[in-house]
Protein backbone atom coordinates (compact mmCIF):
# COMPACT_ATOMS: atom_id res chain seq x y z
CA UNK A 1 0.00 0.00 0.00
CA UNK A 2 1.29 3.46 -0.86
CA UNK A 3 0.49 4.96 2.52
CA UNK A 4 3.08 2.70 4.19
CA UNK A 5 5.65 4.57 2.15
CA UNK A 6 4.71 7.91 3.70
CA UNK A 7 6.57 7.54 7.01
CA UNK A 8 10.02 7.36 5.35
CA UNK A 9 9.00 10.36 3.25
CA UNK A 10 8.03 12.28 6.40
CA UNK A 11 11.29 11.39 8.17
CA UNK A 12 13.34 12.57 5.18
CA UNK A 13 11.22 15.72 4.82
CA UNK A 14 11.72 16.50 8.50
CA UNK A 15 15.49 15.91 8.27
CA UNK A 16 15.90 18.08 5.17
CA UNK A 17 13.72 20.77 6.73
CA UNK A 18 16.02 20.85 9.75
CA UNK A 19 19.06 21.18 7.46
CA UNK A 20 17.38 23.97 5.44
CA UNK A 21 16.41 25.97 8.51
CA UNK A 22 19.90 25.65 10.02
CA UNK A 23 21.62 26.75 6.80
CA UNK A 24 19.14 29.58 6.18
CA UNK A 25 19.53 30.73 9.76
CA UNK A 26 23.31 30.76 9.38
CA UNK A 27 23.14 32.85 6.21
CA UNK A 28 20.56 35.22 7.69
CA UNK A 29 22.63 35.65 10.87
CA UNK A 30 25.71 36.46 8.79
CA UNK A 31 23.82 39.14 6.88
CA UNK A 32 22.38 40.61 10.07
CA UNK A 33 25.67 40.72 11.99
CA UNK A 34 28.48 41.12 9.45
CA UNK A 35 26.93 43.39 6.82
CA UNK A 36 25.10 46.68 6.87
CA UNK A 37 22.06 45.18 5.13
CA UNK A 38 19.25 42.95 6.27
CA UNK A 39 19.16 39.35 5.17
CA UNK A 40 17.64 38.82 1.72
CA UNK A 41 13.98 37.93 1.49
CA UNK A 42 14.89 34.71 -0.34
CA UNK A 43 16.80 33.49 2.71
CA UNK A 44 14.04 34.66 5.06
CA UNK A 45 11.50 32.74 2.99
CA UNK A 46 13.60 29.59 3.36
CA UNK A 47 13.40 30.09 7.12
CA UNK A 48 9.60 30.23 6.96
CA UNK A 49 9.13 27.21 4.68
CA UNK A 50 10.67 24.58 7.01
CA UNK A 51 8.65 25.98 9.91
CA UNK A 52 5.53 25.52 7.80
CA UNK A 53 6.75 22.00 6.97
CA UNK A 54 7.09 21.13 10.66
CA UNK A 55 3.48 22.14 11.27
CA UNK A 56 2.37 20.28 8.14
CA UNK A 57 4.21 17.09 9.09
CA UNK A 58 2.68 17.25 12.56
CA UNK A 59 -0.83 17.57 11.09
CA UNK A 60 -0.28 14.94 8.39
CA UNK A 61 1.12 12.32 10.76
CA UNK A 62 -0.49 12.96 14.14
CA UNK A 63 -4.02 14.00 13.24
CA UNK A 64 -5.04 10.78 11.42
CA UNK A 65 -3.86 8.74 14.39
CA UNK A 66 -5.20 10.81 17.30
CA UNK A 67 -8.15 12.69 15.81
CA UNK A 68 -9.31 10.95 12.62
CA UNK A 69 -12.41 13.14 12.35
CA UNK A 70 -10.19 16.24 12.06
CA UNK A 71 -8.21 14.60 9.27
CA UNK A 72 -9.53 15.22 5.79
CA UNK A 73 -7.94 13.89 2.59
CA UNK A 74 -8.29 17.20 0.75
CA UNK A 75 -6.59 19.01 3.63
CA UNK A 76 -3.75 16.50 3.31
CA UNK A 77 -3.51 17.17 -0.41
CA UNK A 78 -3.64 20.95 0.13
CA UNK A 79 -0.81 20.85 2.68
CA UNK A 80 1.26 18.60 0.45
CA UNK A 81 0.74 20.90 -2.54
CA UNK A 82 1.49 24.05 -0.54
CA UNK A 83 4.75 22.59 0.76
CA UNK A 84 5.67 21.55 -2.77
CA UNK A 85 5.02 25.04 -4.10
CA UNK A 86 6.79 26.76 -1.19
CA UNK A 87 9.96 24.70 -1.56
CA UNK A 88 9.93 25.14 -5.33
CA UNK A 89 9.61 28.91 -4.99
CA UNK A 90 12.21 29.01 -2.22
CA UNK A 91 14.99 27.11 -3.90
CA UNK A 92 14.43 28.79 -7.27
CA UNK A 93 14.45 32.26 -5.69
CA UNK A 94 17.62 31.55 -3.72
CA UNK A 95 19.35 30.05 -6.77
CA UNK A 96 18.48 33.10 -8.89
CA UNK A 97 19.65 35.42 -6.09
CA UNK A 98 22.98 33.57 -5.81
CA UNK A 99 23.40 33.54 -9.59
CA UNK A 100 23.10 37.33 -9.76
CA UNK A 101 25.66 38.03 -7.04
CA UNK A 102 28.86 39.64 -8.25
CA UNK A 103 30.89 38.33 -5.34
CA UNK A 104 30.15 35.02 -3.65
CA UNK A 105 32.94 33.32 -1.73
CA UNK A 106 33.53 31.79 1.63
CA UNK A 107 31.54 29.66 4.00
CA UNK A 108 28.40 31.82 3.84
CA UNK A 109 28.17 31.52 0.07
CA UNK A 110 28.78 27.78 0.28
CA UNK A 111 26.10 27.48 2.96
CA UNK A 112 23.63 29.40 0.79
CA UNK A 113 24.35 27.13 -2.18
CA UNK A 114 23.94 24.00 -0.09
CA UNK A 115 20.76 25.52 1.32
CA UNK A 116 19.33 25.80 -2.20
CA UNK A 117 20.32 22.20 -2.93
CA UNK A 118 18.67 20.82 0.21
CA UNK A 119 15.57 22.89 -0.48
CA UNK A 120 15.49 21.32 -3.97
CA UNK A 121 15.78 17.85 -2.42
CA UNK A 122 12.93 18.68 -0.10
CA UNK A 123 10.90 19.91 -3.07
CA UNK A 124 11.43 16.52 -4.71
CA UNK A 125 10.30 14.72 -1.54
CA UNK A 126 7.18 16.87 -1.18
CA UNK A 127 6.42 16.40 -4.90
CA UNK A 128 6.61 12.64 -4.49
CA UNK A 129 4.42 12.55 -1.40
CA UNK A 130 1.95 14.92 -3.08
CA UNK A 131 1.73 12.59 -6.04
CA UNK A 132 1.13 9.60 -3.77
CA UNK A 133 -1.62 11.37 -1.84
CA UNK A 134 -3.25 12.63 -5.06
CA UNK A 135 -3.20 9.15 -6.56
CA UNK A 136 -4.76 7.69 -3.41
CA UNK A 137 -7.51 10.30 -3.43
CA UNK A 138 -8.28 9.97 -7.14
CA UNK A 139 -8.24 6.17 -7.03
CA UNK A 140 -10.77 6.30 -4.21
CA UNK A 141 -8.43 5.18 -1.45
CA UNK A 142 -9.74 7.82 0.92
CA UNK A 143 -13.36 7.42 -0.15
CA UNK A 144 -14.62 5.98 3.11
CA UNK A 145 -12.04 7.43 5.46
CA UNK A 146 -14.66 8.54 7.99
CA UNK A 147 -16.68 5.33 7.75
CA UNK A 148 -13.93 2.80 8.39
CA UNK A 149 -16.18 0.90 10.82
CA UNK A 150 -18.62 0.04 8.04
CA UNK A 151 -15.98 -1.55 5.79
CA UNK A 152 -15.43 -4.67 7.90
CA UNK A 153 -16.43 -8.17 6.86
CA UNK A 154 -19.81 -7.93 8.62
CA UNK A 155 -20.83 -4.89 6.61
CA UNK A 156 -21.13 -7.06 3.51
CA UNK A 157 -23.66 -9.44 5.01
CA UNK A 158 -27.09 -8.75 3.50
CA UNK A 159 -29.89 -7.88 5.90
CA UNK A 160 -32.71 -10.43 5.74
CA UNK A 161 -36.32 -9.32 5.67
CA UNK A 162 -38.22 -9.79 8.90
CA UNK A 163 -41.55 -10.48 7.15
URKAKA-V937210 format. One line per field, one symbol per residue. psi: psi as a letter, one per 20 degrees, with the letter a starting at -180 (. if undefined). A space follows every 50 residues. Layout:
psi=???
This chain:
psi=qhhiihghghggggghhggghgghhgggggghhirjqrqqhgghhjhggh ghgggghgghhgghghmhhipphhhghggghghggghghghgghggghhi qhonrahggghhghghghhgghggghgghghgggggghijhjglhilhhj jrhiiipqpqpk.
